Structures are given as C-alpha cells and as structure tokens.
Amino acid sequence: MPLKLSINQARRLALSAQGFGKQPESVPTLPALKRMLQRLGVLQIDSVNALVRSHYLPLFSRLGHYSPAALDQLAWGRGRQRLMFEYWGHEASLLPLSLYPLLRWRMAHAADGRGIYRQLAQFGRERQDVIARVLAAVREQGALGAGSLSTREERAGPWWDWSEEKHALEWLFAAGQVTVAGRRGFERLYDVPEKVLPKAILDQPLPSETEAHQGLMLHAATALGVATERDLRDYFRLDPGQGRAALAELLADGRLQAVEVQGWKQLAYCAGAPRIPRRIEASALLSPFDSLVWERNRTERLFDFRYRLEIYTPAHKRVYGYYVLPFLYHERIGARVDLRAERAQGQLAVHAVHVEAAGLDEEGYQALAGNLLRLASWLGLEKVQLNCPRKEGSQLRQALLSAAPA
C-alpha cells in the first residue's frame, strides 16, 4: 500500500530534501557548498541579470553569505578545484561531475540528431565540414569563444541568428565533443573534454541508457523529497517513455516507494523511508529558476502558489512585475517581490511586494526585511531602496527601519 502523507508533511519533506530547514551560516564553508551542490544535482543557468545570474542565487537562499567566486572555482576552475560541468540537465545547467557518466547517453543522442533543436540537428547533418573545421581549431587553440572563430562579416542578430561557427560549437557541445572550459563574462569558452574534465570521470565505464535514466530519476527523487512521475523526469528533462520505464524498475527493486499526498490527483514517489521534519523554519528569497519552484505545476500543488515569470510579458500586462522572486517563509510561500540590482546607484530596488492570501505577520515582514538586507549586502549593494506604493510596502518599510543596523 502507498505511504500516505498530508500536504503539510509533503511540504516539509520537499523543503528538507531541497536543503532548507537550517539557519544559514554566517560564512558557509567550502565543504558546505560542495554538499549542497551534490544534494541539488543541478543549478539552472539563465542569461537574465536583473538581480544576479540565476545559478548563484540557490546557494545563497540555502546557505547565506557565500562567495560567488567559490562557485566559479567549483564550476570552471582547473584541476582538482573543478567539481561541476556545464551541460543540458534541466535546461542549460551546472551539474556535479559525478553525474557526467549519467548524461553521456544524451550526448550520443545529440550526435545522432536526437533530443536537440531541429535547426541544430539539421546543421549537424548538413555541415559536418564546418563542424570538423571548428573542432580542429578548438583542439589546436583551446578555450575559444564563438566570436573568435566567426568568419561572418556582418554583426549577428538576436536568438538563432548565429554564425556557422557558433552553430558548430553548440552542436559539438550538445554531442559532448567539446565542453565549457570557462566563461568570459557570460560568454562560453569551449575546449575538448580531455583538457577540461578529470581523466577519472572521462574513463568511467559508461552505464547503459536504462541505468542512466534510473540514476537520474533516483537523484531527482532524493533532491525533491516527494514528487510525481512527471516531476521526477522533469528534473533532468527525461521524456515520458524514459521516465516511466525507469520509475517501474526503481519501484520494482525498492529504491523508490509510492506515496499518496493529500490533495494530489497523481500518485507520488519518494526514495527510501522518508524522514519528515516536525517543522521547517527557513526563510529565503528564491530564484525564479530555483529547483524548488521551477516546475510550476508542482509548486502550485505543493504550496498553493501559482507562479509565472513575466519577463517576456509586455509591461502593461504584467501582474506582479518583471523579475519576481517568491519569498519562502517557514513552510509556505508568503509573498512575491519584484527586485532589481541597480548597481550604478549601489542599491537593491524593491519595486513591488505582493503578499499571498495567507498573509505575513509582523515576524514575517521582519524576516523578509532581513532577507532583503542580507541579499543587498551579499550583492555588494549599499542599501535597499523601497519603491513599492502598495500597502505591503508601508509594512515592509517599517520592518526595514527596525531591522537596519543603527
């Protein structure tokens, strides 16, 4: 019989699995960063820099005032400093090196034109001459950006208006024949894997596709705490057939068990015997691309919180704002906050605060104010500038005044 969980138990289990539940350390240690990265298994990368690049924020939300340079070293450092690699995990992602063997099947599929954008697959079929030329240049010169290889004279346009060399590099990256050695600003610098990744990782025996799918689904179950089949396969973007076959095997050998969650229509699953905390007292501002909330349907089921990013919505049609972060307070998402890092002015701008139906008590506003002040400090900004004309803004202003150092 499936294990039965109340929605409150499911919520606490999910939060605990995602690394919430303890107060952030004043200065997190490097081992603490490594443990959290292994626990999560994936940090989604996004180009929007309205506040901070999205892959930096999840560690701050869970651990507090860490150094982004420490993450840079783990992601793009040399030799033993490197713990992570870039690839298509959950969209463009940073992933622990331990997961590299579990994604080699995806690289092989990409080389065959499967599982990648149609335009890129077509380029791979038709322009092997360009791909060979670009790969030879990378092997000879190493750590190259697309711009340094481009032979086009006109300036590139937006989105898919890439040069042939950029198409070739992206195809090679998807196929695992090049990887990201580092970044110059936000530009990827590509090199061949044997010059970037540890030999011990590259030499590991390849698991079968079936074993890899099971490993990814099991990692997702551990990271999510409790989740439906669709939630699990979404974590590493497996397709329905892959996810369902892996789930059946994991259930059959007892690595996963079925769970009925109060109010959920679909059956859920968890890894092993769940240890459910009695309460979660964390508070945190969450990246829109945080693994706790990136699957919007699960977020709504788990927190009764409907969340959509409005970056690409015309300004006059936005409901909450351009770059809105959910605010986790204890075991609920109590508010959403439209934030911007205005670096030239040295301030964290709060353009809007929208409190959810359950509301925030005085302690909740104090927690939100504290999170905003800590975020500003972590970003190297001198102050929090409150621009919210809503009534919630007045309450937050009082909390900021009482929380700010004298």
N, C-alpha and C positions, 0 to 999 in steps of 0.2 A: 504494500500500500504506500502511496506517496506520502512523504512528510508534509504536514500542514503547518503553514506559517501565517500569522496575522500580518497585515500590511505594515504595522509598526516593527515587527520582528524582521520582515524582509528589508525594510528601510535601514535598520541598524546593521544588519548583515552586509548589505551593499556598501554602506559607508565605511564600515570597518575593513572590508576587503579592499576598498579603494584608498586606504591609508589615512582615513580620518578617525578622530577619536582621542588623540593626544594633543595637548597644547604644543604649538611649535617651539622648538628650541631657540634660544637667543641667537646662536650661531651654529647651524647644523654642521655636523662633521661630514667629511668625505664618505666614510662608510655608510652614514645615514642616507646620503644622496644615492649611493650605489644600490642600497637595499630597496629604496623606493622605486628606482628605475626598473629593477628586476621585478618588483611586485606589479607595477603597472604594465610593463612589457611594451608600451608604445606611447610616444609623445607625438601628437599630430603637429605638423608644420604648416603654417599659413603665412602668406605674404603681408597681410594687413598689419600695420604698425601703428595704429591709432593709440594704443596704450603701450604694448610691448609685444614682441613676436610671441605667438601663441605657445610655442614649445617651452618657453621659460616659465610661464605662469603656474602650471600644475605643481611643480616642486615648491614654489613659494606658498601656494594655497595650503599645502600639507605640512611643510617643514619650516616655513618662516624665512628669515633674512639670510638666504644663502647667496653665494657669489655666482652670478651668471657665467663668469669666466671659468668656474669649476665645471659647469655643464659643457661649455665649449671644449674644454680639455677632454672630457669623457666622450664627447661626440666626435671631435675632429683632431684630437691630439695624436701624437706619434707614439709608436711602440706600445709599451705597457700602459700608457696613460689612456689609451682608447678603450672604451667599454661598449660603444654603440656604433651602429652603422645606419646609413640612410637607405630607405627603400620604400616601396609601396606596401605599407602594412595596413593601417586604417587611413586611406589617402596617403599623401606624402608624409613620411613618418621617420622619427628616430626610434630605433629598436635595439635592445641588448644584443650583443654579439652571439649570445647563446641561442638566439632564435634564427641566426643566419642559415644553418642547415635546414630548418623547417620551411624556409622560403625559397629554396633552390628550385623546387618544382615550378613555382610561379615564374622564375627567371627562364626556365626551359620552355614553359608555355609561351612567354613573350617572344622568345626567339623563333617560335613556330607561328607567331602572329595571333596567338590566342590571349584573351584577357587583357588586351591593351586597346587604346583608342583606334578606331577604324583607320583614321588618317595615318597614324604612326605605323600600323600593321601594313598598310599599303606601301608606305615608304620603304619598310623593311623588305618587302617582296620586290620592289622595282628598282631600288637604288643601292644595291649591295656594293656598287663601285664607290659611292660616296662613303658608305659605312666603313669599307676597308681602308680608304684613304684616311679617314678621321681616326680610326683605331690605330693605324700605323703612326700617326702624328702624336697621339696620346702616349703610345709605348715609347716613342723616341724622346718626347719633351716632358711629359708628365705634368700632372696638376694644372690642367688647362681649363679655362672658361670658354664658353661657346663663342664669345666675342672675339677672342684671339685667333680663332680658326676660321671665322666667317670670310667668305670671298665675295659676298654681295656688296655692291657699292651704295645702294640706297639704304636709308635707315629702316630698321624693322618696325612694323606696325604692331598693334596690340594682339594679345591672345595667340592664335595659331599662325600668325604671320611670321613664322620662324625661318631662319636661313636653312639651307640644306645641311650645314654642319650642326646646327642646333638639333634638327630632326635626327641626324645620325647619332649624336650624343645621347639624346633621350631614348632612342631605340637601344643603343648599347647599354645604357643604364638599366632599362627595363629587363633586358636579356641577361644582366649580370656580368657583362663583359667589361664594363667599367663601373666604378663606384665613386662616391663623393669623398675626395681626399680632404676637403676643407671648403670654406666659404670666404669669399671676398665681398664684405658687406652681406648682401643676401644672394649673391651670385654663386652658383655651384662651381667648384673646381674639380674636374674629373681626372681620375687616374685608373690604372688597371688594378684589380683587387689584390694581386700578389705584392704590390708595392704599398698597399694601404692596410690590409687586414692581416691579423696574426696567422701565421702558417698553420698553427694548430687548429684554427677554425676552418680554414680552407681545406685542410686534409682530413677533416672528419668524414667518416663514412656517410653517404647520403641515405637518409631514411626514404622509404617508399612514399609515394604520394599519400597513400592511405594513412601511414604512420604520421606523416607531417600534418595532415588535416586533423588527426586525433590530438596531436600535441598542441596545435594552435587552439583547438576548441577547449582542451583542458586548461590551457593557460588563461583563456578568456573566462572560463568558469571560476577559476581561482581569483582573477582580478575583479570580477563583477560581483562575486558572492552568491547571488541568486539571479537567474536570468532565463528567459525563454530560448528556444532553439534559434529563433531569428536574432535575438540579442547576442547570443554566443557567436554565431557565424559573422555577424556584422563587425565584431571587434577587430577581426583581421580580414574582413571583406571576402569571406568564402561564399561560393554560390550555394543555392539551396540543396542541390544534389550532394555536394561535398560535405556540407554541414550535417545533413540528415544521416548520411552513411556513417560519418564519424561519431555522431551522437549515439546511434544504435550500438556501435561497438563499445563505446565508453560506458553505456548503461549495462551492457551485457557482462562486462568484466568488472563492474562495480566501482569504476573510477568516478562515475557520476551517479547521482540518485535523483529521482523525480520529486518535485515539490509542488504542492498546491498552495498558491498565495491568495489570500483573501482579496476578492475583487478582480483578480486577473482571469480572463477568459481562457488563456492558453496555459498549458502545463509549463512549469519552470523546472530548473535543474540547479544542483549545487555540487561542489566537489567534496566528497567525504562527508563526515559528520560535522555539520556547521556549529561553530562556536559563536553564539549571538550575545553581544554585549548587553548589559542591562540598560545602558543609556549611552548616547553619544553627545558630547558637549562641545564639539568643534564649531567654530565659525570661520567662514572663508569666502572671499570673492573668487568666483570660478571663471576661467577662460570659457568663451563660447565653444571652444574645441576641446574642453576637458573630457576625459573618458567617462567621468561620472554622468555627464549630461549630453554627450554628443549624439546618442541615439534618442531622438526627440520623443518617440512613442513610449520608450521605456521611462524616460524622465517624467512623462505625464502619468504613467501607471504608478510609478514609484512615489512621486512627490505631489501628484495632483497639480502639476505646474506645466502649463503649455508654453513652450519656448521656441521662438523662431528668430533667427538673426535677420536684421533689417538693413544690412549694409547695401544690398543691391535694390532695395525698395526706394522709390522716389521720396524725397524728403517730406513732401506734403502728405504722403500716405503712411508714413511711419507712425506706429502706435506708441512705441517706447523709446526709440532713439537709434542712433547709428551703430554704436558699439556698446552693447548692453551686457553686463555681467550679472549672472544670478548670484545672490547672496545667501549662502548656506548658514543657517543659524540653528544650532543644536541638531535636530533631526529633520528639519523642514527647510525648504527654500522660502525665506521670509520676504524677500524683496528682489528687485532687479534695479541696477544702477547703470546709467549711461555715463561712461567715463572717457576722458581723453587725457593723454600726457602732453601738455603744452610745454615743450622743452625750452623754447625760446624765452618763455615767461617764468620758467622754473616752477611750474605748478601742475598739480593734478586737478583737472577741472571735472566737477560733478555737474553734469547738465540736467540730469533728472533722476529722481528716486521714485520708484513705484512700489508700494508695499502691497503684498498679496492679501487675499481676503482674511486670512487668519490674523493678520496684523503683526506689528512688532511692539513689544512692551518697552518700557524705559531701558531695561537691561539690553534688549535687542538693538535699540538705537545706539547705546553705548558701545556695543560690540561692533556695529557697522562703522561707527566713527573711529574706533581703534584700528579696524582693518584698513580703512582709508588712510589714516596717518602712517601706518606701517608700510603700506604699499607705496605711498609717496616717498618715504624715506628710502625704501629699497630701490626705487627708480632714480634716486638722486635728485628728487624734486623738493623744493624748499617748503611748499605749503599746499594745503588743499583749498581750492577755490570753489565755493559752492554757488552754482548759478541756477539752482532749481527753484522755480517760482511756486511749486506745489506746496500744499500744507505739510507734506512729509519733509520738505526742505527746511521748514522752520524748526521742526523737531530735531532734524539731523544737525542743524546749526547749533542748537543748544548742547547737543551731545558732543559736538566737535569742540566747542568752547570749554566744556568741562573736562574733556579728555586731553586737550592740548597741553604740553608742558608749560609751566609758568615762565 
